[in-house]
Amino acid sequence: MHVALAFNLRKETAQGLTEVSTEPPAEPPSEPPSPADDIYAEWDDIHTIKAVESALSRRHRVTLVEADLDAFQHFRRLRPDIVFNMAEGLHGTSREAQIPAILEMLAIPYTGSDPVTLGICLDKGRTKEILAYHQIPTPRFTVVHSCAAIPRRLRYPQMVKPILEGSSKGVTDKALVRNRKELQRQVEWVLTHYRQPALIEEFLPGREFTVALLGNGDSLKVLPIVEINLDTLPAGVNPIYSYEAKWIWDTEEKPLTIFTCPAQLDPNLQQAIETVSKRAFTALGCRDWCRIDVRLDRHGSPNIIELNPLPGILPRPEQNSCFPKAARAAGLNYDELILSVVNAASERLAHGKR
């Protein structure tokens, strides 16, 4: 097949992520990273793009298409058999839906979820509304547009997040708040710096996992579950997988020993995590693949935190990218993982499910 690879390239001028000190703090940081540092956090570097291209090239003819303002014309001219979509989009609250919407206009098949699912999953509030409607466990939450709208009665601790960001953007070490003063400070910071509503979410005290799913329908399978061992974080920081933990303290030169895969789980808990993850995948209309973050509540029951239908796929093991980590534990190398996504999409399309 002729496969077009759709991507957003992290520009050389936008390397704030790698210019921040990578040394874990001796004490909790006094100031969170600036939003200017994370503006391109969702985009992929050239090494990841080339790794995906190489994987696809094992079986297919590949053309790279950057998801910029010229993408529509490129796709219209190329007319590939299918597009491997890893584009995060340029601007706006539905940016991840941009390339799939273009491809649907052009009637070109593509891997992964459709524009509706991608738009909803990027909106943490809408995602949780759908989960709640389907009675899928998720932490109690509210969405606020101003500090004046913060509810008076909340059970602390709480998490505060920008509602429309991925890749842990805005979920700094200070996102975990334990009283109203901290809550107001963090909500104001999100509103000011990200110019979008803030999600206030009950903090769950239990173990945290990330779950990689691959396939569709009866063929949907859960890859070995990854546990995020928060007690291995630097001393003095909060027990959350923050922006700092993901992008600053965890480096290729000094990777954090934060993950266990496969997670050590009681069979009943493993089944519960797999079941709730599959239910979330189906309820949100995900296709082909998705990574789902899960945390246990105080009763030890798994709750869905959020879904990422455009999961990160950094190629090298020392980069601690969770979907490839789960795939390796399942016996799939990086190339096989990428090709499995194409296969899942091809099988779906063969059954008439666009």
N, C-alpha and C positions, 0 to 999 in steps of 0.2 A: 504493500500500500504506500501511497504518498501521504506522509504524516507531516503536518505543519506544527511546529512547536511555538506556542504563544507564551510570551514571557514579558516581565518588566525587569530591566537591568538596573541594578543598584549602581548609581553613577560614582565615578571616582571622586567627584567633588562633594559627595554626601557620605563621607566615611566617619561621621561623628561617633558611630557605634564603636569603631576600633581605636579612636583617639582618646577615649576615656581611660583612666587608669584601671588596669585589670586586677590590681591587688585587692583581695578581700579586706574590708575595713576592720580595724581593731575594735571599733565600736559602731553602733548604728549610724548611718550617714545622716548628717544634719540637713542636707538639701537633696531632693530627688534629682535625677537626670532631667535636663531641659527637654521639652518636646522637640526642640531643634535637633537634638541628638538622635531621635528615633523616627524622624520623618520617613526614612526609607527602610525601616526595619522589616517591613513586609516583603520588600522586593528581593530578588535573588541576585547573588553575585555571579560573575562570569564562570567560575569554577562549577557551580551547580548547574547552570544552563548547559555548559559543555558536557557535563556528566550525563544529563538527561538526553542530550543530542546523541552522545555515544551509545547509550543504552538503546535508544530507538533505532539507531542505524544498524544494529545487529540483524534486524529483520525487515526494516522499512527504508524507503527513501525519505529523507528528512529535509525540510526547509524551515529555517528560523524566521519568525515574524515577531518583531518587537511590538508590544501593545501600546503604540503611540497614536498620534492623530492620523497617521497614514495607514493604520492597520486595516481599515475597511477596504481600501483600494487594493492592498496587497492580497487579502483573502479573496476578493472578487476576481482578481486576475489569476491567482494560483489555482483555485478550486480544488484543494486537496481532498483526499478521500476521508480524512478525519483530522481533527486538530487535537493535539495533546495540550490541554489548557492548564498552565500554571501562572497565568497573568493575574496580578492583584489589582490592577486598575490604576487610573490616574488621579481622579478627584471624586469627592462627593460621598454621600452616605451609601450609595449602591455601587461603588466602584468595582467590586469583584464581579458584578453582573454585566459589566460593559462588553467584554469580549464575547461571552455566550449570547448576549442579545444581538450583537452584530452577526454572529454565526447563524443564529436562528433566522434573522432577516434574509441571509444569503442561502439558507437551507443547506448548510454545511454541518455535518455531524461533528461532535466533539466529546472529549472525555469529561467525566465529572458531572456535578450538579448543574441544574438549569438556573436562569437568572433569578427566578423567584426564591429558590432555596438559598442561593448565595447571598442575595440581598437580606433575607430574613436572618440567616445565621450570623451575619456581620452585626446585626442589631441585637444586642444581648437582651434587651427588654422584650422585643417581639418573640425572640427564641423562647424565653422563659414563659411567656404567655401561652404559647402553643404547647410547651411541655406540661404546664399546669392544666390546660384544657384536657389533655390526654391522660391526666393523672399519673404522669411520669415524675418521680421525685426530683425536685430542684430546690435549692435554698430559698426561703422567703425573701422577698425583695420589694423595692419600690424604685421608681424612676423620678428624679427631681430636676426641674429646670432652673431653680434658684435656691439659695440658702433658706429663704423664707418658707419654702415648701417642704423642708425636711420634717418628717413626722416627729411628734413629741415623744411618743413611747416606742422605743426600740430596745430589743434585747442585744446587749453588747457581748462580745466584739462584733463588728461589722466590717465588710469589705466595701471599698469605694472604687469604682472603675469608670472610665469613659465608656459610653454606651456603644460607640461605633468604631472601635479599634480592635485590631488583632495583634498577634505576636507580642503579647504582654505590654503593648504600648500604654502608658499611663498607669499601669499596675505596678507602682513602685513599692519599695519596702515600707513606705508610709501609707500604703493603701489599706492596711489593717488598722482599724481604729477601735479604741476601747472606751471612749466617753464622748459626750456631745461636743466638747471643745475640739477634740481631734477630728471628729466627724465633720463639723462645720469647716474646719481648716482644709480638709482634703476635698470636700465637695467644691469649695470655692476655688481650689487649685485646678480641679478638673474643668469647671465651668470657664475659668479664665484662660487657661492655657490650651485647652482643646476645643473650646467654643461649641460644646455639645452637652446634652444632658448627662447627668451622672447616675449610674446604677448603684444603689445601696443594697447590699446583699448580706444576709445573715452568714456569719463565718461558721463553717463546720469544722469541728476540732479533730476529726478522724484522719485516717490515712488517705493519701492522694495517689491517683492513678491516671494514666492516659492510655486510651484504648484505640487501637488501629483496626479499622474495619475495611474489608476488601470484597467487592462483588455486589450482587443485587439479588433481591428476592430469596428464593430457596438456596441460592448459591452464596449468599452473604456469609462471610466467615469472619470471626474475630481472631486476629493474630495474637501471639503471646502478649499478655498485659504488662505494661511498664509501670513500676511503682516509682514515685518520686519521694526519695528519702529525705524529708525536710530537716531531720535532726542532724544531717551532715553539712548543713549550710554554715557559713562562718558564724562564730560566736557573736551573740548580741543582736542578730537580725531577726526579723519576724519569720514564723514558720509558714511562708508562702512562696510559691514559685514566681518570684517577682521579675520585673524587667531587668534588674541588676543581676539576679541569679542566672537568667537566660542569656543575657547579652554581654555582661561586663565581667562578672567573677568567673564565669565558665568559659575558658579559652582552650584553643587547640594545644597550646603549650602547657597549660595547667588545667586540664579538664576537671570539673568537680566530680567527685565520686558520689553522685546524687541519685543514680538510677539503678534499679534492679529489674532485669528482664530475663526470663519470666519472673513476675512477682511471686513471692511465696504466699500462697493463698490457700485457705481452707476450701475444699471443693464446693461447698454450698455458697461461700462468698464469691468464688470465681464465677459460678453459674449466675448468681444474682447480678454481678457486674456485667457479664456478657448479655444477659437478658435485657437489662435496663438500657444498655448501649444500643442494642439492636432496635428496641422500641423507639428510642430517640432518633436513630437513623431513619426509620420508617416514617415517624410522625412528621419530621421536617422535610421529607421528600428527597433525601440524599441519594446520590447515584455513584456507583463505581468504587468510591473510596471516601473515607472521612476519618478524622481523628477526634475523639471525644474525651473531654476531661471529666473525671469522676472523683468525688470526694465522699468519705463516709461521715455520716452525722454522728451525734453523740450516742446513738443506739447501735452504731455499726452498720447502718443501712446505706447502700450506695445512692448518691444523688448526682444528677447531671449538672455540671458547672457550665459548660458551653460546648459547642460543636464547631469544628473547623473543617469544612468540606474542601478547602484548598490547603492541605497539610504541608508543612515544611518538609523538604526532602534533601537536606544537606548530605552530600555523598560519603564523606569520610567518617569512619567510626568515632574518631576523636572529637568530632563536632557535636556529638551527643544529640543528634536529630532523632526524635522518638519514633516516627513512622519507619524509617529505615532500620532502626534498632529492633523494632518488633519484627520486621520482615526477616532480618538476619536470624533472629531466634526461631523463626518458623522455617528456616532453611532456604530462604530466598536471598540471593545476593542482590546488589543494587540494580543491576541490569534486569534481572528477573522481576523485581518489584515494578519497575517502570513498565515493562512489557505486560505484566499482569493487569495493570490499569487499562492499557489499550485493549487487552483481551476481554476484560469485563465490559468495557464500553461496546466492543464489537458484538459480543454475545447479546447484550441488551438491545442493540440496534437490529440484530438479526431476528429478534422476537418482536420487532415492530414497536419497541418502546423508545421513543426519541428522548 
